Every structure is written in structure tokens, then in C-alpha cells.
Amino acid sequence: MSKVVLGTFLEHLDELRRRLWVSVVALSVFYADILLDLAIGPAKTEIPALYFFSPADAFVVKIKLALLSGLFVSSPVFLYQFWLFLSPAMHAHEKKAALPFVGFTTGLFFSGAAFAFHFVLPSTLHFLVGMQTEWMRPMLSASEYLSFLSFLLISFGLAFNLPVFVLTLVWTGVVNAQMLNQFQRQVIVLIFIAAAVLTPGPDIASQLMLAVPLLILYEASVLAALGLDALRRKKKKKVLV
């Protein structure tokens, strides 16, 4: 593919991304009340209502929610464009891995966000709201709740991409399966530290709900790295023969 054709293709793809982004955000604004009801879903058992404290606050919350939903829906396009940006420096077999990589990364991100929404958010809110006393009652701002929810979903979505990060290091030769096994204890400590930082609640339950899946994903990454190393050794033997 010539540089002119590639440049035209990228321009059209960028235009598609912009149009998709605008369309999703506009549609999200139109259905903002439904999206807001879904976003509050896990909190309804702990919080009877959310409040806004300025005339424009409710409008701003709906716009923020529309932008957040637009970010989630259009994320595969962003990832694919990132791969296209890197593609000139890649080999042919690496370019073929672009679409599976985008699909795998997106799937892990949405899995992490869904896990946080359905399991971590209710338990975290239960703990935090449970700190109330007879003289200290919760009155949560809709804006603050949405910021809390956004941080939680994005943090878990990114954290669940640990296998992608590990396998990228293995693929580029920075580490190998032997090194991953060798530094396993240190990685476990780092995972628990990351879980303590990324989870908004100070309770051990929500931290474990992130740390345990990350440990499982890390072990899966080590197994995949072993398979990748074995495949490389097999290719080297064929070349020598």
C-alpha cells in the first residue's frame, strides 16, 4: 500500500472516528436519563437518591455521562487507530495480529469494567456508606458519584489488561517466562499494592476483589509466555535445520 493511499485511508478512518464519537455522545445525551438510571443501579440499595447542588449541575452530569459512554463505545476504534499508527514499523505477521489484539484488549477492558460495576461497586458503597452515624448521614452529589464510578470502571478496565502488558514485554524480548516465574513473589506484592491504590474503598474486601483476578490473569500470562517461548524455540530449530 502506497503512502498516499495509506494517508487517505487514515484520514477517512479519523473522520469515521470523529463522526462515531459525536454520534455516540449525541445519542447518549438523548438517553442520558436511562444511562443515569443504569449507572445508579448498584447504588440504589445503599443510596436512596443523588443530589445536585447548583443549577447547572444536573446538565453537567448528563454531559459527563454521555462522554463516558462515548469513550467506552468508541474505544475499539481508538485502539485500532493506534495500531495503524504503529503499523509502518511492523512486520507483516505483526500487522495480522492487530485485529485480534484490539479485540482481546477491548474484551479485557470491558470485562474489568463490568466486574467493577456489578461486584466491586456495591460492596465498596456498602462499606463506605456504612460509616454513617446518627449525626452523620450521606447526601451524595450526582457529580461526585459519577466521578467515583468513572474512576472505578476505568481503573479496573485498565488493570484487567495486565496480560496484554506482560505478553507485550515477552513478545518484544524485554522479559521471558523464566523471569516471570523468578520474580513472581515481587509481582504478587506489586499487585496487592496496585489493588490498594486503585480501589477507592479502604476495605480489604474490595482490594481483594481486584487483587485476586489480577493474580489469576498474571498466572495466565505466565502460561501464555511459556507457550510463546516454546513456539520461538521450535521456529529456531526449523531455521537451523
Helices and strands as residue ranges (DSSP letters): H 3-30, H 32-40, G 41-43, H 57-86, G 87-89, H 92-96, H 98-115, I 116-120, H 121-129, H 142-159, H 162-171, H 177-182, H 184-198, H 204-240
